[in-house]
Amino acid sequence: METYTVRQLFSSKDKFVIPEYQRAYSWEKTQREQFLEDLRDAENSYYLGHYLLEKRNEDCDTYYVIDGQQRMTTIVIFMSCMVHELTKRPALQNEINNLKRTFLYNLDENQRFHTQSYDDAFFYEEVIIRSTENESDDILLNTSSKRHIRHCRQFFDHELSRASDEALEKWMNLVSNARITYFEVKDKGEAAQIFAFQNDRGKSLTNLEKLKSFFMLQIFLYGGKQQEDYVKRLETSFCDIYQRIAAIRTNEDYVLRYFWMAYSSVGFNTQNTLDEIKTLFKGKNNLSGINDFVANSPRHLPL
């Protein structure tokens, strides 16, 4: 498979969007520290994984990030912090406009990367334009993903401020020129099939993420002419699920486990929640059951 650089990926696309049904940004201290440690250890090259993109409209240069969104969000935050720090370093200011144009804004001066709609206004203020108006206002951090976004920005701000000019230049070039692979699809079913057999580097997929992937694959395999309708209903339900989970600050897998205990006859005797759900809903005769299952899940979560 042909490899590209991170800079080439961002430069060749006008706009990236995280679909509503994807889990929100969830990188924590461990993943942030590992990202920076990788940069410290790297010499002349760096690999930042594989990305799966969906292009839904031939007439619109918008790409939906189906896999790799945690890393891509981190890259944008890192480059925002890099731009912020370079403004303080006279020897490196020539790079600022190039980084802004590549990672923060497209040629039309519009935001290049968008996270989920319920976090995107915060992401714009916190990362893209780095407004200081609400910098100390924790009231805005009403979802776990917003807290992760702010903590990631603060972490990179702190670490970059301590680095030498030489280190900053090295890290900037390593991330910009990091090798990646990516694959574009125009069909949700194809995206689901590929995603189902991929692992996400960084933070392991939760059981809820794996279950969503499994459901998408069942729809791809057995949905037939109703595939698009099934996918739309699934996306809507998972958007609601993730938004509610983020709001109540809880673990995704706890939610899945307790809902399964309430939904099924297994009750407290559940041993392997993910496998038990897969067994129940696997096969062509269970698509309506899948939509019923995910549609009912959010009702048990306060918003």
ChimeraX attribute file (.defattr): number of C-alpha atoms within 10 A of each C-alpha:
attribute: neighborCount
match mode: 1-to-1
recipient: residues
	/A:1	6
	/A:2	8
	/A:3	12
	/A:4	14
	/A:5	19
	/A:6	23
	/A:7	18
	/A:8	15
	/A:9	18
	/A:10	21
	/A:11	16
	/A:12	11
	/A:13	14
	/A:14	20
	/A:15	19
	/A:16	22
	/A:17	20
	/A:18	26
	/A:19	20
	/A:20	20
	/A:21	20
	/A:22	21
	/A:23	24
	/A:24	26
	/A:25	22
	/A:26	17
	/A:27	19
	/A:28	15
	/A:29	13
	/A:30	10
	/A:31	18
	/A:32	18
	/A:33	15
	/A:34	12
	/A:35	17
	/A:36	16
	/A:37	11
	/A:38	13
	/A:39	19
	/A:40	13
	/A:41	9
	/A:42	14
	/A:43	11
	/A:44	11
	/A:45	12
	/A:46	20
	/A:47	17
	/A:48	20
	/A:49	16
	/A:50	18
	/A:51	20
	/A:52	21
	/A:53	22
	/A:54	22
	/A:55	18
	/A:56	15
	/A:57	10
	/A:58	8
	/A:59	7
	/A:60	10
	/A:61	13
	/A:62	19
	/A:63	23
	/A:64	20
	/A:65	22
	/A:66	22
	/A:67	24
	/A:68	20
	/A:69	24
	/A:70	20
	/A:71	22
	/A:72	19
	/A:73	19
	/A:74	20
	/A:75	18
	/A:76	21
	/A:77	25
	/A:78	26
	/A:79	25
	/A:80	25
	/A:81	24
	/A:82	23
	/A:83	21
	/A:84	18
	/A:85	21
	/A:86	21
	/A:87	14
	/A:88	11
	/A:89	13
	/A:90	9
	/A:91	10
	/A:92	16
	/A:93	14
	/A:94	12
	/A:95	15
	/A:96	17
	/A:97	11
	/A:98	12
	/A:99	19
	/A:100	19
	/A:101	18
	/A:102	23
	/A:103	24
	/A:104	25
	/A:105	18
	/A:106	19
	/A:107	11
	/A:108	9
	/A:109	10
	/A:110	12
	/A:111	18
	/A:112	24
	/A:113	24
	/A:114	21
	/A:115	22
	/A:116	20
	/A:117	14
	/A:118	15
	/A:119	19
	/A:120	17
	/A:121	14
	/A:122	20
	/A:123	23
	/A:124	17
	/A:125	15
	/A:126	21
	/A:127	23
	/A:128	23
	/A:129	13
	/A:130	17
	/A:131	12
	/A:132	10
	/A:133	9
	/A:134	13
	/A:135	12
	/A:136	8
	/A:137	9
	/A:138	11
	/A:139	7
	/A:140	12
	/A:141	16
	/A:142	14
	/A:143	18
	/A:144	18
	/A:145	24
	/A:146	24
	/A:147	17
	/A:148	18
	/A:149	25
	/A:150	18
	/A:151	16
	/A:152	23
	/A:153	22
	/A:154	14
	/A:155	16
	/A:156	22
	/A:157	18
	/A:158	13
	/A:159	12
	/A:160	21
	/A:161	16
	/A:162	12
	/A:163	13
	/A:164	11
	/A:165	15
	/A:166	10
	/A:167	14
	/A:168	19
	/A:169	15
	/A:170	17
	/A:171	23
	/A:172	19
	/A:173	15
	/A:174	21
	/A:175	20
	/A:176	21
	/A:177	19
	/A:178	20
	/A:179	21
	/A:180	19
	/A:181	17
	/A:182	16
	/A:183	14
	/A:184	16
	/A:185	17
	/A:186	14
	/A:187	13
	/A:188	21
	/A:189	20
	/A:190	17
	/A:191	22
	/A:192	23
	/A:193	18
	/A:194	17
	/A:195	20
	/A:196	18
	/A:197	9
	/A:198	11
	/A:199	14
	/A:200	16
	/A:201	14
	/A:202	17
	/A:203	14
	/A:204	10
	/A:205	13
	/A:206	15
	/A:207	17
	/A:208	21
	/A:209	17
	/A:210	16
	/A:211	18
	/A:212	21
	/A:213	19
	/A:214	22
	/A:215	25
	/A:216	27
	/A:217	22
	/A:218	24
	/A:219	28
	/A:220	22
	/A:221	16
	/A:222	15
	/A:223	20
	/A:224	11
	/A:225	8
	/A:226	12
	/A:227	18
	/A:228	16
	/A:229	12
	/A:230	20
	/A:231	19
	/A:232	13
	/A:233	16
	/A:234	22
	/A:235	20
	/A:236	14
	/A:237	22
	/A:238	22
	/A:239	21
	/A:240	20
	/A:241	27
	/A:242	18
	/A:243	25
	/A:244	19
	/A:245	21
	/A:246	22
	/A:247	18
	/A:248	14
	/A:249	12
	/A:250	12
	/A:251	12
	/A:252	17
	/A:253	15
	/A:254	12
	/A:255	18
	/A:256	19
	/A:257	20
	/A:258	15
	/A:259	19
	/A:260	21
	/A:261	16
	/A:262	13
	/A:263	13
	/A:264	13
	/A:265	10
	/A:266	13
	/A:267	14
	/A:268	12
	/A:269	9
	/A:270	16
	/A:271	11
	/A:272	9
	/A:273	19
	/A:274	19
	/A:275	12
	/A:276	14
	/A:277	17
	/A:278	15
	/A:279	10
	/A:280	12
	/A:281	18
	/A:282	15
	/A:283	13
	/A:284	13
	/A:285	12
	/A:286	16
	/A:287	21
	/A:288	13
	/A:289	12
	/A:290	23
	/A:291	18
	/A:292	14
	/A:293	18
	/A:294	20
	/A:295	17
	/A:296	14
	/A:297	18
	/A:298	21
	/A:299	12
	/A:300	13
	/A:301	16
	/A:302	9
	/A:303	13
